């Protein structure tokens, strides 16, 4: 019974999403480079990372959601409104380009 409880706890931890999206970041879009509009101007880049293993490997979808949330939070802090992934997810890390697409 104790092993079952430990197993369930570990699976739950591996499936959790731990990064909260700030209220401002809810307006930041995640797009591909092909989807950028002609009015978008790159303002910078960011490198984000999360834990991708908690004894077991975490679900790739949860890791990606957390990386996007971190990048969106950073974009919102800078006044940007769009992010584009510029690298693949590797060991819980990813690079993003930050853009401002909506005129002030």
N, C-alpha and C positions, 0 to 999 in steps of 0.2 A: 504494500500500500504506500509506503514511504517513497519507494522508487517511482511509482506511478505519479505521485504528487510532484516530485522533483522533475520528472519528465514533462508533465503538463506545464509547470512553471517555466521551464527552459523554452519550450515551444512558444509559449505566450510572449516571453521576452524577445524572442527572435522575430516575432511578427509585429511588434509594437512600432509605432511611428512616434518619435520623441521630439521632433522639432516642430514648434508652433509657428504658424504663419502670422505675422503682425497684421493689424488691421489695414495699415497703409499698403502692405505688400499684396493684399487681395486684388489690387488694381494693376499689378505687374503681370504682363502677359509672358507666356513661355511659347516661343515660336521657333521655327527652323529658319535658316538663312534665306531660303527661298520665299518665305512668307513675310520678310521684312518689306515695309513700304518704302517708297522713294523719299519720304520725309524723315526717315529714321537716321539718326546720327549716333555713331558709336562714341560713348563717353568714357569707356574704360573696360577693364576686365576684372574678374574675380576668380579665386580658387577656393573651392569649398570642400570640406571633408566631414564624414561621419563614421561612426563605428560600423563596420560591415560584418563583424562576428561577435557574438556573445556566446562563447563556447561552440555553438553551431553557427553556420553561415546564415545571415539574415536574408529574408526575402528580397530579391533584387528590386521588386517594385516598391517596397518600403524604403530601401536605400535611395532609389531615384527620387521618390517623393520628398524625402528629407533634404537631399542635395538641392532640388529645385526650390524648396521652401527657404533654405539658407540663402541661395542666390537671389531669390525674389526679395527677401528681407533686406539684403545688402543693397540691391538696386533701389528699393523704396527709400532707404536712408539717404541715398545720394540724389534722389529726385528723378531717377530713371523710371521708365514705364514698361520696358521690354527686355527680356533676356534670351540669349541664344547659346545653347551648349556648343562648345568648340572642341570638346574632346569626349571620348567615351568614358564611362565609369570604370575606374580601375582601383581596386582595393579601397572602395568607399570614397574616392576622390574624383572631382570633375572640375573642368574649367568652363567659364561662361563669359561671353561678351555682353556688356551692358549698353543699352541704347535708350535714347530719348526720341520718341516718335510723335508724340502729341505736342504741337506748338504751345508755348507758354501763353 
